[in-house]
């Protein structure tokens, strides 16, 4: 039962090991991620055998004499209730901040009522000399490398006379589904909301990974897009990649975004052939143009 990355990753490797797997999703798949990419991930997983129960929530779980679990679940649209037997039920519903157990309110630290997380500017809470880093922070990425980096920088400021603050913008991440999804920067939805659809340009392409040729895998969901500001030199504000080794591909581009990557610089970069990362240097078709982004040759 999940709607974020860990649940999809678990379903992906379970099906890959030969087990049946069903993902129950209450509302939006991969909330906070680019929804076009989320849709492609779902399509790929369905083709690999993962089942989805969309817009359902669990109501009750009964353990049967056979040892199996009878799950009763309700449709959040029409309130109809259904049931199904499963061997195992896995809850991948996100993290809970342990601020209540830590009794931070006794120290005067304010927490968000909805999720008990702490709002802190530059890791400083509302109480002097009490700091917070990691997943306990409100509206910060729940990623281990983010917590590690924030902690190192905080320690350097407190004890090393440094001034560098944690930059939570443009943090790259990867969803390790069977077909990996790596991204950095704005989703298309967020970019439109922030800048307006008329002020952004989205370059996109489907491509054929060389890795898929020998095993004859279907590349139809291998897709990438680059989100830029429309005004020249078209600063890149988001990059999304669905395909093999997506994490390896997106890591280097994350550094480029930190350095102010523009689409002009990207298209003037000579790609390394035959790699999948070079597809970012070859993309030329915009969504606005309405042209077909599918590859017309064996090498995209």
C-alpha positions in Angstrom: 0.0 0.0 0.0 1.8 3.1 -1.2 1.8 6.0 -3.5 5.5 7.0 -3.4 8.8 5.6 -4.6 9.5 2.9 -2.0 6.2 1.1 -2.6 6.8 1.0 -6.4 10.3 -0.1 -6.0 9.3 -3.0 -3.8 6.5 -4.0 -6.2 9.0 -3.9 -9.0 11.6 -6.2 -7.5 9.0 -8.6 -6.2 7.5 -9.1 -9.7 11.1 -9.4 -11.0 11.6 -12.3 -8.6 8.5 -14.0 -9.9 6.0 -13.0 -7.3 2.5 -11.4 -7.8 2.4 -7.9 -6.6 -0.5 -5.4 -6.3 0.0 -1.7 -5.4 -2.9 0.1 -3.7 -2.9 3.8 -4.3 -5.2 6.2 -2.6 -4.9 9.2 -4.9 -1.9 10.3 -6.9 0.9 8.0 -7.9 4.3 9.4 -7.0 3.0 12.6 -5.5 5.4 15.5 -5.9 7.1 14.0 -8.9 6.4 14.9 -12.5 3.1 13.3 -13.3 3.8 12.5 -17.0 6.8 10.5 -15.8 4.7 8.8 -13.1 2.2 7.7 -15.7 5.0 6.2 -17.9 6.3 4.3 -14.8 2.9 2.9 -14.1 2.5 1.8 -17.7 5.8 0.1 -17.7 5.1 -1.7 -14.4 1.7 -2.9 -15.6 3.4 -4.3 -18.7 5.8 -6.2 -16.4 2.9 -7.7 -14.4 2.4 -5.3 -11.5 -1.3 -4.7 -10.7 -2.7 -1.4 -9.4 -5.7 -0.7 -7.3 -6.2 3.1 -7.9 -8.2 5.3 -5.6 -8.6 2.6 -2.9 -7.8 2.6 0.8 -7.6 -0.4 3.2 -10.5 -0.8 5.7 -9.7 -4.0 7.5 -7.3 -6.9 7.3 -8.4 -10.4 8.6 -6.0 -13.2 9.2 -7.5 -16.4 7.8 -7.1 -19.9 9.2 -4.9 -20.7 6.1 -2.5 -18.0 7.2 -3.4 -15.7 4.3 -4.6 -12.2 4.8 -8.1 -11.0 3.7 -7.8 -7.4 2.8 -11.0 -5.3 2.7 -10.6 -2.1 0.8 -12.8 0.9 -0.1 -13.0 2.9 -3.3 -12.6 6.6 -2.3 -14.8 7.7 -5.2 -18.0 5.6 -4.7 -17.3 4.1 -1.3 -17.8 0.6 -2.6 -16.0 -2.1 -0.6 -14.1 -5.1 -2.1 -11.9 -7.8 -0.7 -9.0 -10.0 -1.8 -6.7 -12.6 -0.3 -3.0 -12.0 -0.1 0.1 -13.8 1.4 1.7 -10.6 2.6 0.7 -7.0 3.1 3.4 -4.3 3.0 2.8 -0.8 4.1 5.1 1.8 2.4 3.2 4.9 3.5 6.0 7.2 4.4 8.0 8.3 7.4 6.7 9.5 10.8 8.6 12.2 12.6 9.4 11.0 16.2 9.1 14.5 17.6 6.3 13.4 19.9 8.4 10.6 21.4 11.3 13.1 21.7 9.0 15.5 23.6 10.4 18.5 21.7 7.4 20.6 22.7 8.7 20.4 26.3 11.7 22.4 25.0 9.4 24.9 23.3 10.1 23.6 19.7 7.1 24.3 17.4 5.9 21.4 15.2 3.4 21.2 12.4 0.1 19.8 13.7 -0.6 17.7 10.6 2.7 15.7 10.5 4.5 16.7 13.7 7.5 17.9 11.7 9.6 20.9 12.5 9.7 24.1 10.5 13.3 25.4 10.6 15.0 28.1 8.5 18.6 27.0 7.8 18.1 24.1 10.3 17.5 26.6 13.1 14.3 25.9 15.0 12.3 28.6 16.8 14.3 27.8 20.0 17.9 29.2 20.1 20.6 26.5 20.1 18.2 23.7 19.0 18.6 22.6 15.4 17.0 20.0 13.2 18.2 18.2 10.1 16.9 15.3 8.0 13.4 13.9 7.6 12.1 15.6 10.7 12.1 18.9 8.8 8.8 20.1 7.3 8.7 20.4 3.4 12.3 19.1 2.9 13.3 16.2 0.8 13.2 12.9 2.7 16.5 11.7 1.4 19.5 10.3 3.3 22.1 12.3 1.3 20.2 15.5 1.9 20.3 14.9 5.7 24.0 14.0 5.6 24.9 17.1 3.6 22.7 19.4 5.8 24.3 17.9 9.0 27.8 18.4 7.7 27.2 22.0 6.7 25.5 22.7 10.1 28.4 21.3 12.0 30.8 23.4 9.9 28.8 26.5 10.7 28.5 25.8 14.4 32.1 24.6 15.0 34.2 25.5 12.0 33.3 29.1 11.5 31.9 28.4 8.0 28.9 30.1 6.4 27.7 27.8 3.7 24.0 27.0 4.0 22.3 23.9 2.7 20.8 24.4 -0.7 17.6 22.3 -0.9 16.9 23.4 -4.5 17.8 21.1 -7.5 18.4 18.0 -5.4 18.6 15.0 -7.7 16.8 11.8 -6.9 16.0 8.5 -8.5 13.1 6.1 -8.2 14.5 2.6 -8.6 11.6 1.0 -10.4 12.3 -1.7 -13.0 12.7 1.1 -15.5 14.5 3.7 -13.4 13.4 7.3 -13.2 15.9 10.0 -12.4 15.1 13.7 -12.0 16.5 17.0 -10.8 14.8 20.4 -10.5 11.2 21.4 -11.4 8.5 19.0 -12.5 6.5 20.2 -15.5 3.5 20.9 -13.3 5.6 22.9 -10.8 7.4 24.9 -13.6 4.0 25.9 -15.1 2.7 26.9 -11.7 5.8 28.9 -10.9 6.5 30.6 -14.3 3.4 30.1 -16.4 3.0 27.8 -19.4 3.8 30.6 -21.9 7.2 31.2 -20.2 8.6 27.7 -20.3 9.8 25.4 -23.1 9.7 21.6 -22.7 12.1 19.6 -25.0 11.3 15.9 -25.0 12.1 12.6 -26.7 11.6 8.9 -26.6 14.8 7.0 -27.3 16.2 3.4 -27.8 18.8 2.4 -25.2 21.7 0.4 -26.7 21.4 -1.8 -23.6 18.0 -3.0 -24.9 19.1 -4.2 -28.3 20.6 -7.6 -27.4 18.0 -8.8 -24.9 15.3 -7.3 -27.2 13.5 -5.3 -24.5 10.7 -3.0 -25.4 12.0 0.6 -25.2 8.6 2.3 -25.7 8.6 3.9 -22.3 12.2 5.2 -22.4 11.7 8.9 -22.3 13.3 12.1 -21.3 12.5 15.8 -21.1 14.3 19.1 -20.4 12.3 21.9 -18.9 13.7 25.4 -19.6 12.8 29.0 -19.3 11.6 30.1 -22.8 13.7 33.3 -22.9 17.2 32.9 -24.3 19.6 31.5 -23.3 16.9 29.2 -21.9 18.1 28.3 -18.4 17.4 24.7 -17.6 15.2 24.3 -14.5 14.3 20.6 -14.7 15.6 17.4 -16.2 13.7 14.1 -16.2 15.0 10.7 -17.5 13.2 7.3 -17.6 15.4 4.5 -18.6 18.2 2.2 -17.6 20.8 3.5 -15.1 18.8 6.7 -14.6 20.5 7.6 -11.4 23.9 7.4 -13.0 22.7 9.6 -15.9 21.0 12.3 -13.8 23.8 12.8 -11.2 26.1 14.7 -13.6 23.3 16.9 -14.9 22.4 17.8 -11.3 25.9 19.4 -11.0 25.4 21.2 -14.3 22.0 22.6 -13.1 23.8 23.9 -9.9 26.2 25.7 -12.2 23.4 27.4 -14.2 23.1 25.0 -17.2 21.3 26.5 -20.2 19.7 24.7 -23.1 22.1 26.5 -25.5 25.1 24.9 -23.6 23.4 21.5 -23.5 22.8 21.4 -27.3 26.4 22.6 -27.9 27.7 19.7 -25.8 29.1 16.8 -27.8 27.6 13.6 -26.6 29.5 10.3 -25.9 28.3 7.7 -28.4 26.7 5.2 -27.8 25.5 6.2 -24.3 22.0 6.9 -23.1 23.2 10.1 -21.4 24.0 11.6 -24.8 20.3 11.6 -25.6 20.0 14.8 -23.5 22.5 16.5 -25.9 20.4 15.4 -28.9 16.9 16.4 -27.9 15.5 19.1 -30.2 11.7 18.6 -30.3 9.5 20.8 -28.1 6.1 19.9 -26.8 4.9 23.3 -28.2 5.8 22.2 -31.7 3.5 19.2 -31.7 6.0 17.1 -33.6 6.4 13.4 -32.9 9.2 12.8 -30.4 9.6 9.1 -31.1 12.9 8.0 -32.6 13.0 7.2 -36.4 16.2 5.2 -36.4 17.9 2.4 -34.3 20.0 5.0 -32.5 17.3 7.4 -31.6 
